[in-house]
Amino acid sequence: MCALRLPEIALRLFEQEWPNITGSRKWPIYCLDSAPGEANEFYDAVRAAGVEDLGPSVSESEWDEAFSYLEPANQDFAAPDVQDVLDNHFRMIERLFAHANDNSDASCAAYMFGFIVVTEKDWRERGVTVVHCDEDRGKWKVTRCNRIPISEMRALESVIEQDESFDNVRSWFDDSDNDGPDNQGGPAPVGEWQFAVYCTGPTEASTGILQQSVSDKIPDPRGDYSYPRIETCLHFLPRTLPADSIYEDWPPTYAKFMNEPIDFATRQPKICKLHPSLFAHICGDHSGDLAGIEIVRMEWSHSIVRSEE
């Protein structure tokens, strides 16, 4: 298989404002010429597996709502490979955009940024391919994830709702064939510092409230870039410990971070370098309200070698 290329029409559409439309976003399901007519079969199989999980007490209308995140596409083109599907997917989106702009009551429910492809007839055993476009460090990329099984389709709903990144989803399955120039994001911020921010409070609940409040109000100082979570400028550390204890907590926390070059959630290498001495401490009360902020510069050896003493 060849690495996917992002068509020029996609870049133009990404810059346009989404039309004022009705209907929920749905992952369109296509099929290659090697698996003709399998899109509807796959959709029915996903529904059947999901209905079994939901149980007999769920009504048919609730079934429709539960699976409103995907739909077989009205495919009117030949598709010898996934690149052909990618090109034609954006031609379809362009037509839907034009129709929606001409008709205020039009529905444009197809999800622009991704789609599902049934690539072979034995998809029940081998799964399907999913393609998604993301803005990564100021540059659009297209990546694929192969052999996602029926049982994991609900993860795609989380991608639409932005509760989960597609990069994270594809790290769970076969994410090969993503080594082309259009499969990579923009330049990584090599050598840039990342700063720890301690959020401390008397309880886990209050600390969580404080961290959410603070992280929503502090923008990334590097500007309006779509940096992945592991490359953000601020690295939040929620803790339920006394303020004085952060000085004891910091060296082993720093050592653990430096000794784990791969992010556990995304399986991607950490690029930014955590500053060893300079960090912030934000303290909250029992309600999770802000009680104080301090910037700490801690003098220590920066050694992360375990000592037997």
N, C-alpha and C positions, 0 to 999 in steps of 0.2 A: 504494500500500500504506500502511496505517496503522501507527503505532508500537504495539508490543505492550504490553499491560497485565498486570501480575502478579496472578493471582487470589488472593483471600484464603486459599483452601485451601492454596496453596503456602506462604504465610508460616507457617501453622500446622504444616505438615509439616516445614518447615525447623527448627522449634524442638523437634521430637520426636527421641528417640533412635532411630537406625536399628535395626530389629529384628535379632535374632540369626538370620541366614539363611545359606543355602549358595548357591553359584554365583557366577560372576564378573559384574561389572557390564557391561551391554550397552546401547549406544545403540539405543533403539527406532526403527524406521523406519515412518513413517506416510505417507499420501498424501492429497492433496486430492481433492474430488469431480471436479475437472478432469483428474485423472490416476488414475482408478480401477484398482486392481489392480497399480499400478506398483511398489509397495514390494518385492514378491518379485522382480520383474524387476531392480530396482536392486540388490538384495542379490546376486543371481546374477551380475550384471555386475561388481560389486566383487570378488567371489570369483574370477571368471574372470580379471580383470586382475591380481589379486594372485598367483594360481597361476602365471600366465605369468612373473611376476617371480621367483617362488621357484624355478622350474626343475623339470625332470622327476624329479629324485631325491627330491623331498619327498613323503612318504606322505600319504594322504587324512586320516589322523588328525592329522597336523601341519597340514594345511590348516585343519581345524576349529579347532585351537588358535590359528592365526595370525589367524583372523577371528572370534574369540570376543568381540570388543568391540562387535559390532553384530548386530541381529536384527530381522526384520520383526515389527511389533507385531500383536497380535490385535485389529485395529481393528473395533469394533462401533458406530461412530457416524459420522454425516455430518460432513464437514469442508469447508464452503465457503471457509474461509480459515484462515490459520495461527493466528489467535487462538482459533478453535474447537479446533484441535489442542492448543494450550497448555492450555486449560481442561480438556479431556477427559484429557489426559496426567496431570494431577495427580489427577483423580478415579480413574484407574486405579491410580496409585501409592497412593492412600488405601486402595483395596480390597486391594492387594497387602500393604500394611502390616498391615491387619486380619487377613488370612489367615495371614501369617507369625507374628503374635503368638499366633494360636490354634493354630498347628501348628508345632512346633519343627523339623520336618523339611522345612518348606516352602521352596521356592526363590523368591526375589524378585530376579531377576537384572536387571530393568529399571533403567537408570540414571536416578535421580530428577532430576538437575540439567540434563539436556539430551536432545534428540531430533533426528532427521532428518526432513525433510518433502519428499516428491517433489511439487512444485507444478505441474508441467506435463509433458506427454507427451514433449517433446523434451529430457528431462533429460540424454541422452547428449551433447548439444552445449552445453546451457545450465547443466548442473549442478543441484544441489539446495540447499535452504535448511536451515541448521542453527540451532537455538535453544538457548541456554544461560543458566542462572541462576548468578549469582555474588554473594558478599558483598563489597562494595566500600566501604571506609571506614565500616564499621558499618551499612551499608544494603544490602538485597538488591535486585538489579536483574536484568532479563531483556533479553538482546540477541540479535540475529539476524545471521547471515552468509549472504548470498545467493550462489548460483551457484558453490558449491564443486564442483570436478570429481571424477570417480571416482578419478582418480590421487592425490588428496590426502586420501583418507579416513583413512589411517593417522595423520594428525595428531590425529584425535579420540581415538585410543587414548592418545596422550600427554597429552591433557586429563584423561582418567579417571585416569591414573597420576600426575597432578599434575606431570608433567615439563614441561608447557607450559600457559600460560594461554590461555583462550578469547579474551580481548581481543587477545592477540598473533596468534592464528590468524586471527581475522576481519580484522585489519589487512592480511592478504595478499590478500584477495579483496574482494567487494562488501559493505561493512558499512554501507550506507545504511539508512534507516528506523529509526534508533536515536536519534531526537531527542525522544522522549517522556519524561515525568517518571519512569516506571518503568524507563527505560533508562539512568538515571544513578545513580552511587554517591552516598554521603553527602557532606557538605561537605568541600571540599578544604582542606588545612591551609595556606591562603594566609598568606604572611609568616613561616612557621616556618622555623627554621634547619635546614640539613642540614650535617653535619660529615664531613669527609674522614677516613678512617682508612688510613694507609699500613701495608701489610704487606710488610716487606722480608725477604729471605733470600738466601742465596748461589746458589740455583738456582730455576728456575721450579717444579719439583716441590715443593721444600720450602716455597716461598712459597704455593703452592696449598693444601698441607696446613695450613699455619698459618692462612690466611684462612678455610678451612672450619671449623677448630676454633674460632677466635675468633668467627666470625659465628653459630655454633650456640649459643654461651654468652652472648652479649650480646643481651638482649631490647630491643625498641624501647621507650625510656623513656616514650613517650606512652601506653602501656597496650595493652590487648588489642584492637587495631583491625587491620582487614585492609587496610593501606595498600598500594597498588601498589609495585612494586620501585623505580620512579623517585621515590617520595615517602617512602621509608624515612628514618629519622633519620640513619643512618650510611651513608656512601658509601665503600665499600672500594676501595682502590687497590693492587693487587698489583704489587710492583716487585722487580727483582733489581738493586739498586744499593747502594752503601755508605751508611751512615746519614747521613753529612754531606751527601750529594748530594741529599737530599730538599728542602733549602732552595733549591737551584737548580731542582729539578723542579717545585716547587709553583706559582710564578707562571704558567708556560706551561700547566700542567695546569688551573689555575683559569680562565685565559683561554679555553681550549678549551671547558670546561664552560659558561661563561657565554655564549659565542658560538654554542652549539648549543641553542636553546630547545626543540627537539623531540628526544625520546628515540629513538635509532636503532632499537632493538628493537621498541618498542611503537607508535611514531609518534604518541605522545601528548605534549602540552606538559609541560615540567617546571614544577612548581608551587613546590616548596620552593626556598629560596635558599641556595646553598652559602656557608658562612661564609668570608670571605676571609682571616682571620688565625689562626683557632683550629682546630687539627686534632690528631689523635693519631698516634703512630708506634709500631707493634708490630713488634718485631724477633724473628726466629726463627733457629735454627741449621740445620745441614745436614739434620737429621731432621725439620724442620718443627715442632720443639718451641719453646715460648715461651722467649725469652731475655731480654726486657725490654720495658717499656712506658713511654712518655713522652708528656706532653701539651705541645704546642708552641703558643706564641703568637708569631707572626712579624710583625714590624713592617716593612711595605713600603707602597708607594703605592697598591696595588690597581688600578693602571692596566692595562687590557687592550688598549690601543691599540698596534698594532705600530709600532715605531720603526725608522727607517732607519739609525740610528747603530750 
